[in-house]
């Protein structure tokens, strides 16, 4: 396919315009984790290590929820691209059934997640506070899954700004609320890690209720008939959504689970090393929100092209988004490599934590490009509703390469936290290669399924 420079520029421009508010929304959505880490860090290494260990377990619920509900954006985007907006409301209602059941299941799982700390030998002094955090935040799981459904609807319709507004608003509310509950202000007792969990759960419910009200009342959604009476569960539509969403959830869990397992294994090295790891990881997570936001825009652009049956448009959308991601990763990598110490000092006053976190941040800077390529490629594949093969590829990269390499270097060669982070570099690098190869191969074909589980039909090339 010869390069059409004008078309590439148009696609990059369209992806950029769509991605910018999504990126801002992603950065705002990770804001609560940053707020929790900073507030806990200035209360001491013990509270910081407890809160961020709890957050890392909570992240498993987040990625399970967002992964499953990621079936909504490409489905809505393809319907929108095919001028079938009248079908969007029915899809959204069925997605809500999934979100409500999934939210209840995740809430119960988070409440009973404490045994994970024993499995990974997290130091005993942290376990009570981690459990208190998890018990508080578990009640927010249904709000989380419904929020992701609302966000998937808006993003799939190329209207990402509402996600930005409500994520940003939630972060603004969390900072003072978390401070009051954690430190015991306004006559309340100091609740530490438990206060952090209560504050975060409260904010998540407020975000969901605000977003739901906006979607039901705003004119941009009026033609979707979202306010009509919900039909009974349509098992065929639910199966279609789960057919797309569950592999996405497993894919994200493979990556997030790797990071969580690394965090829990590092927890056996003591509070100082654990706190340093979580500082570096939090910085890497914030940086990851930028390529993840571009990836979500790629999903919509690829989904729109697929809905139009435009094979060349699929490849232009995927490769243009990948080019944008490489630019963003150049910036984040440079910041982490050049300024690790000053960044770590924003999180804590503990000199030992800052020094160790700065070392780990150098390794985070190294894997920025691999992380960007793998998430961009996954976003393009999601736009084509290709989720099952990527699930297997990521499972191999993260758990057959990343975890064994990290464990071997950390505990057999006594490299500690640095060894585990070298494993992350290895796993993400393999994922980047195999996922990009997958997109390159299938984007050159002229047949993809119009709906999940359907027979491939030819595109107009």
Wavefront OBJ file of the C-alpha trace (Angstrom):
o trace
v 0.000 0.000 0.000
v 1.709 3.214 -1.170
v 1.728 5.994 1.415
v -0.895 8.683 0.876
v 0.707 11.542 2.826
v -2.401 13.724 2.734
v -4.558 10.919 4.091
v -1.980 10.107 6.768
v -1.938 13.754 7.898
v -5.739 13.823 8.039
v -5.817 10.630 10.078
v -3.150 11.853 12.489
v -5.092 15.089 12.922
v -8.384 13.277 13.533
v -6.774 10.846 15.981
v -5.053 13.687 17.826
v -8.291 15.661 18.207
v -10.074 12.589 19.537
v -7.165 11.483 21.723
v -6.436 14.755 23.544
v -9.587 14.807 25.721
v -9.314 11.036 26.242
v -5.711 11.460 27.416
v -6.797 14.236 29.745
v -9.584 11.991 31.061
v -7.116 9.132 31.572
v -4.724 11.382 33.460
v -7.624 12.598 35.570
v -8.765 9.024 36.211
v -5.338 8.086 37.566
v -5.357 11.260 39.625
v -6.948 9.496 42.618
v -4.041 7.026 42.730
v -1.567 9.910 42.681
v -3.514 11.778 45.378
v -3.643 8.641 47.544
v 0.092 8.010 47.098
v 1.110 11.604 47.851
v -1.146 11.970 50.904
v -0.021 8.605 52.251
v 3.639 9.298 51.479
v 3.699 12.402 53.627
v 2.188 10.435 56.502
v 5.133 8.016 56.439
v 6.594 5.036 54.601
v 4.303 2.599 56.456
v 1.065 4.327 55.412
v 2.354 4.878 51.884
v 3.350 1.238 51.449
v -0.010 0.066 52.877
v -2.138 2.355 50.696
v -0.294 1.726 47.458
v -0.273 -2.037 48.075
v -4.059 -1.840 48.516
v -4.339 0.321 45.401
v -2.400 -2.249 43.392
v -4.849 -4.972 44.429
v -7.768 -2.625 43.666
v -6.223 -2.078 40.218
v -7.067 -5.698 39.410
v -10.744 -4.841 39.859
v -10.321 -1.691 37.783
v -8.767 -3.488 34.831
v -11.282 -6.357 35.016
v -14.069 -3.780 34.882
v -12.619 -1.542 32.207
v -11.469 -4.518 30.134
v -14.898 -6.157 30.054
v -16.657 -2.876 29.341
v -14.141 -2.079 26.577
v -16.531 -4.082 24.404
v -18.745 -0.984 24.343
v -16.547 1.587 22.478
v -15.735 -0.516 19.366
v -19.304 -1.827 19.178
v -20.744 1.694 19.392
v -18.077 3.077 17.043
v -18.850 0.511 14.365
v -22.581 1.174 14.641
v -21.923 4.907 14.441
v -19.614 4.481 11.438
v -22.275 2.385 9.696
v -25.008 5.020 10.399
v -26.858 2.651 12.741
v -27.124 4.920 15.773
v -30.679 3.698 16.379
v -29.160 0.412 17.609
v -26.792 1.996 20.144
v -29.351 2.344 22.943
v -30.151 -1.384 22.937
v -26.442 -2.231 23.151
v -25.962 0.207 26.022
v -28.853 -1.247 28.037
v -27.469 -4.778 27.707
v -24.020 -3.501 28.686
v -25.550 -2.099 31.879
v -26.739 -5.564 32.894
v -23.168 -6.829 32.507
v -21.785 -3.850 34.442
v -24.107 -4.297 37.419
v -23.447 -8.017 37.830
v -19.714 -7.570 37.256
v -19.577 -4.750 39.798
v -21.123 -6.898 42.501
v -18.745 -9.781 41.756
v -15.690 -7.515 41.825
v -16.822 -5.905 45.073
v -17.015 -9.283 46.799
v -13.639 -10.282 45.329
v -11.922 -7.121 46.570
v -13.415 -7.539 50.061
v -11.905 -11.040 50.252
v -8.585 -10.197 48.539
v -6.464 -10.069 51.702
v -5.089 -13.623 51.299
v -3.098 -12.364 48.301
v -0.746 -10.681 50.761
v 0.008 -13.977 52.483
v 0.522 -15.708 49.148
v 3.205 -13.187 48.201
v 4.647 -12.848 51.725
v 3.905 -9.137 52.183
v 5.397 -8.058 55.534
v 3.029 -8.575 58.480
v 3.139 -4.938 59.643
v 1.346 -3.767 56.482
v -1.464 -6.308 56.254
v -4.017 -4.805 58.661
v -3.980 -1.390 56.978
v -4.077 -2.889 53.476
v -7.129 -4.924 54.493
v -8.827 -1.818 55.927
v -8.276 0.006 52.635
v -9.679 -2.888 50.590
v -12.782 -3.274 52.770
v -13.559 0.424 52.345
v -13.043 0.645 48.600
v -14.829 -2.625 47.741
v -18.202 -0.837 47.936
v -17.231 1.292 44.915
v -16.949 -1.624 42.455
v -20.523 -1.331 41.014
v -20.055 2.421 40.551
v -16.787 1.729 38.750
v -18.233 -0.716 36.197
v -21.287 1.446 35.433
v -18.995 4.473 35.031
v -16.890 2.575 32.468
v -20.069 1.669 30.573
v -21.099 5.321 30.395
v -17.604 6.277 29.338
v -17.523 3.569 26.662
v -20.759 4.914 25.212
v -19.428 8.472 24.980
v -16.001 7.509 23.694
v -17.506 5.211 21.066
v -19.584 8.126 19.781
v -16.383 10.245 19.545
v -17.530 12.393 22.487
v -14.737 11.947 25.046
v -15.045 15.292 26.837
v -17.646 14.169 29.436
v -15.178 11.531 30.673
v -12.630 14.285 31.157
v -15.012 16.524 33.079
v -16.144 13.868 35.555
v -12.695 12.314 36.063
v -11.166 15.717 36.707
v -13.998 16.684 39.024
v -13.522 13.490 41.009
v -9.828 14.191 41.530
v -10.564 17.739 42.691
v -13.017 16.401 45.292
v -10.759 13.544 46.403
v -7.784 15.671 47.434
v -9.474 17.549 50.298
v -11.744 14.636 51.249
v -8.819 12.224 51.427
v -6.812 14.712 53.484
v -9.616 15.156 55.999
v -10.242 11.420 56.433
v -6.625 10.252 56.396
v -5.212 12.906 58.710
v -8.249 13.378 60.946
v -9.380 16.952 60.339
v -12.675 18.748 61.068
v -13.093 16.799 64.286
v -12.840 13.379 62.634
v -10.371 10.714 63.792
v -7.274 10.044 61.676
v -8.105 6.930 59.663
v -4.959 6.533 57.546
v -5.317 3.816 54.899
v -9.000 3.187 55.746
v -9.746 6.891 55.256
v -8.085 6.781 51.844
v -10.341 3.889 50.807
v -13.506 5.590 52.071
v -12.655 8.835 50.275
v -11.910 7.079 46.971
v -15.104 5.003 47.122
v -17.219 8.100 47.816
v -15.722 9.961 44.879
v -16.289 7.034 42.487
v -19.999 6.958 43.350
v -20.263 10.712 42.815
v -18.549 10.445 39.422
v -20.860 7.667 38.264
v -24.055 9.405 39.377
v -22.958 12.665 37.767
v -22.062 10.978 34.473
v -25.353 9.027 34.398
v -27.352 12.216 34.932
v -25.428 13.970 32.166
v -25.975 11.153 29.645
v -29.692 10.890 30.404
v -30.344 14.628 30.096
v -27.905 15.988 27.478
v -29.183 16.559 23.950
v -26.214 14.796 22.322
v -27.584 11.450 23.521
v -31.270 12.162 22.963
v -31.576 10.255 19.664
v -30.257 7.076 21.304
v -33.448 6.564 23.360
v -31.471 5.762 26.478
v -34.301 6.873 28.735
v -36.716 4.333 27.301
v -37.668 1.431 29.489
v -34.923 -1.177 29.692
v -35.787 -4.388 27.909
v -35.189 -7.715 29.649
v -31.694 -9.139 29.241
v -31.020 -10.102 25.621
v -28.672 -13.053 26.005
v -27.543 -12.955 22.377
v -26.402 -9.330 22.691
v -24.867 -9.994 26.106
v -22.915 -12.940 24.687
v -21.678 -10.765 21.830
v -20.432 -8.114 24.240
v -18.814 -10.691 26.508
v -17.270 -12.396 23.471
v -15.388 -9.138 22.846
v -14.996 -7.856 26.389
v -13.868 -10.888 28.384
v -10.709 -11.475 26.308
v -9.940 -7.766 26.683
v -10.357 -8.071 30.429
v -8.054 -11.087 30.535
v -5.509 -9.228 28.358
v -5.465 -6.246 30.700
v -5.370 -8.539 33.728
v -2.316 -10.269 32.270
v -0.473 -6.950 32.208
v -1.908 -5.457 35.391
v -1.560 -8.785 37.165
v 2.119 -8.829 36.287
v 2.611 -5.408 37.860
v 0.561 -6.362 40.914
v 2.465 -9.627 41.370
v 5.729 -7.691 41.085
v 4.482 -5.224 43.729
v 3.479 -8.002 46.122
v 6.741 -9.902 45.626
v 8.685 -6.715 46.289
v 6.552 -6.323 49.442
v 8.611 -9.109 51.044
v 11.732 -6.880 50.750
v 10.470 -4.458 53.411
v 8.556 -1.191 53.712
v 11.266 1.108 52.305
v 11.815 -0.909 49.127
v 8.064 -1.439 48.742
v 7.355 2.278 49.102
v 10.108 3.094 46.565
v 8.701 0.583 44.096
v 5.242 2.071 44.399
v 6.548 5.605 43.834
v 8.282 4.546 40.610
v 5.289 2.460 39.548
v 2.896 5.343 40.183
v 5.000 7.592 37.938
v 5.017 4.897 35.235
v 1.236 4.493 35.560
v 0.690 8.221 35.124
v 2.903 8.224 32.028
v 1.039 5.174 30.677
v -2.233 7.085 30.656
v -1.020 9.083 27.633
v -0.434 6.149 25.240
v -3.511 4.431 26.711
v -5.600 7.487 25.798
v -4.192 7.428 22.258
v -4.911 3.685 22.148
v -8.571 4.325 23.009
v -8.760 6.876 20.202
v -7.166 4.322 17.848
v -9.893 1.823 18.803
v -12.596 4.308 17.814
v -10.887 5.366 14.565
v -10.228 1.754 13.532
v -13.787 0.829 14.552
v -15.222 3.654 12.445
v -13.203 2.495 9.429
v -14.310 -1.092 10.013
v -17.939 0.057 10.190
v -17.472 1.774 6.809
v -15.881 -1.438 5.444
v -12.741 0.593 4.615
v -9.696 -1.707 4.736
v -7.124 0.980 3.947
v -8.707 3.239 6.546
v -8.133 0.541 9.177
v -4.400 0.426 8.489
v -4.052 4.226 8.285
v -5.878 4.610 11.601
v -3.701 2.026 13.341
v -0.334 3.211 12.018
v -1.101 6.909 12.487
v -1.993 6.251 16.105
v 1.192 4.259 16.595
v 3.243 7.184 15.253
v 1.585 9.489 17.800
v 2.358 7.050 20.615
v 6.039 6.932 19.734
v 6.188 10.723 20.045
v 4.523 10.676 23.475
v 6.853 7.934 24.702
v 9.948 9.845 23.648
v 8.858 12.626 25.994
v 7.961 10.420 28.975
v 11.119 8.342 28.635
v 13.284 11.458 28.606
v 11.635 12.859 31.743
v 12.095 9.638 33.717
v 15.718 9.190 32.700
v 16.744 12.817 33.233
v 14.765 13.712 36.386
v 14.170 10.573 38.481
v 15.255 12.060 41.811
v 13.234 15.288 41.688
v 10.130 13.356 40.614
v 10.487 10.817 43.436
v 10.947 13.604 45.992
v 7.441 14.873 45.152
v 6.011 11.712 46.715
v 7.979 11.465 49.934
v 10.553 13.122 52.195
v 12.264 9.809 53.005
v 15.758 9.955 51.458
v 16.118 6.162 51.261
v 12.799 5.830 49.426
v 13.728 8.619 46.994
v 17.121 7.056 46.181
v 15.689 3.591 45.479
v 12.718 4.962 43.518
v 15.074 6.990 41.313
v 16.953 3.799 40.341
v 13.716 2.039 39.406
v 12.495 5.055 37.443
v 15.477 4.722 35.102
v 14.231 1.249 34.178
v 10.714 2.653 33.729
v 12.173 5.099 31.228
v 13.685 2.190 29.302
v 10.386 0.328 28.788
v 8.320 3.359 27.729
v 8.638 2.631 24.003
v 7.752 -1.053 24.322
v 4.797 -0.177 26.557
v 3.554 2.373 24.035
v 3.810 0.037 21.061
v 1.991 -2.811 22.806
v -0.901 -0.648 24.012
v -1.298 1.078 20.612
v -1.300 -2.257 18.783
v -3.847 -3.645 21.235
v -6.055 -0.602 20.694
v -6.002 -1.131 16.929
v -6.848 -4.816 17.338
v -9.757 -3.921 19.659
v -11.161 -1.697 16.918
v -11.348 -4.811 14.742
v -12.851 -6.787 17.647
v -9.805 -9.039 17.496
v -9.368 -9.907 21.153
v -8.800 -13.628 21.640
v -5.440 -14.049 19.927
v -4.035 -10.882 21.586
v -5.132 -12.355 24.915
v -2.933 -15.405 24.322
v -0.030 -13.308 23.092
v -0.050 -11.073 26.151
v -0.359 -14.057 28.468
v 2.788 -15.500 26.931
v 4.734 -12.224 26.980
v 3.933 -11.224 30.548
v 3.781 -14.550 32.361
v 6.052 -16.831 30.344
v 8.725 -14.171 29.797
v 8.305 -11.159 32.106
v 7.551 -12.851 35.418
v 10.131 -15.692 35.196
v 12.881 -13.294 34.104
v 12.013 -10.834 36.882
v 11.796 -13.484 39.604
v 15.067 -15.093 38.521
v 17.001 -11.816 38.509
v 15.406 -10.525 41.721
v 15.655 -13.564 43.954
v 18.226 -15.882 42.340
v 20.714 -13.142 41.456
v 19.865 -10.905 44.414
v 19.024 -7.865 42.280
v 15.903 -7.227 44.347
v 13.442 -4.672 43.003
v 15.720 -3.832 40.065
v 15.580 -7.456 38.935
v 11.779 -7.492 38.959
v 11.736 -4.312 36.899
v 14.126 -5.874 34.374
v 11.515 -8.610 34.029
v 8.918 -5.940 33.256
v 11.169 -4.586 30.501
v 11.492 -8.086 29.001
v 7.762 -8.868 29.123
v 6.642 -5.557 27.653
v 9.236 -5.782 24.863
v 8.001 -9.200 23.759
v 4.370 -8.001 23.937
v 5.206 -5.004 21.737
v 6.726 -7.191 19.020
v 4.038 -9.870 18.861
v 1.031 -7.509 19.086
v 2.331 -5.167 16.405
v 3.072 -8.159 14.170
v -0.499 -9.362 14.730
v -2.001 -6.016 13.697
v 0.288 -5.690 10.683
v -0.714 -9.132 9.439
v -4.467 -8.930 9.844
v -4.790 -5.267 8.816
v -3.510 -6.273 5.378
v -6.472 -8.604 4.882
v -9.719 -7.456 3.323
v -12.073 -9.354 5.631
v -12.961 -8.861 9.268
v -16.142 -9.706 11.180
v -18.768 -6.998 11.256
v -20.100 -8.271 14.573
v -18.547 -10.428 17.264
v -18.791 -14.082 16.313
v -20.142 -13.383 12.839
v -18.797 -14.671 9.544
v -16.225 -12.329 7.959
v -17.601 -10.262 5.122
v -15.551 -8.454 2.463
v -14.536 -4.833 2.840
v -14.479 -2.289 0.066
v -10.773 -1.632 -0.490
l 1 2 3 4 5 6 7 8 9 10 11 12 13 14 15 16 17 18 19 20 21 22 23 24 25 26 27 28 29 30 31 32 33 34 35 36 37 38 39 40 41 42 43 44 45 46 47 48 49 50 51 52 53 54 55 56 57 58 59 60 61 62 63 64 65 66 67 68 69 70 71 72 73 74 75 76 77 78 79 80 81 82 83 84 85 86 87 88 89 90 91 92 93 94 95 96 97 98 99 100 101 102 103 104 105 106 107 108 109 110 111 112 113 114 115 116 117 118 119 120 121 122 123 124 125 126 127 128 129 130 131 132 133 134 135 136 137 138 139 140 141 142 143 144 145 146 147 148 149 150 151 152 153 154 155 156 157 158 159 160 161 162 163 164 165 166 167 168 169 170 171 172 173 174 175 176 177 178 179 180 181 182 183 184 185 186 187 188 189 190 191 192 193 194 195 196 197 198 199 200 201 202 203 204 205 206 207 208 209 210 211 212 213 214 215 216 217 218 219 220 221 222 223 224 225 226 227 228 229 230 231 232 233 234 235 236 237 238 239 240 241 242 243 244 245 246 247 248 249 250 251 252 253 254 255 256 257 258 259 260 261 262 263 264 265 266 267 268 269 270 271 272 273 274 275 276 277 278 279 280 281 282 283 284 285 286 287 288 289 290 291 292 293 294 295 296 297 298 299 300 301 302 303 304 305 306 307 308 309 310 311 312 313 314 315 316 317 318 319 320 321 322 323 324 325 326 327 328 329 330 331 332 333 334 335 336 337 338 339 340 341 342 343 344 345 346 347 348 349 350 351 352 353 354 355 356 357 358 359 360 361 362 363 364 365 366 367 368 369 370 371 372 373 374 375 376 377 378 379 380 381 382 383 384 385 386 387 388 389 390 391 392 393 394 395 396 397 398 399 400 401 402 403 404 405 406 407 408 409 410 411 412 413 414 415 416 417 418 419 420 421 422 423 424 425 426 427 428 429 430 431 432 433 434 435 436 437 438 439 440 441 442 443 444 445 446 447 448 449 450 451 452 453 454 455 456 457 458 459 460 461
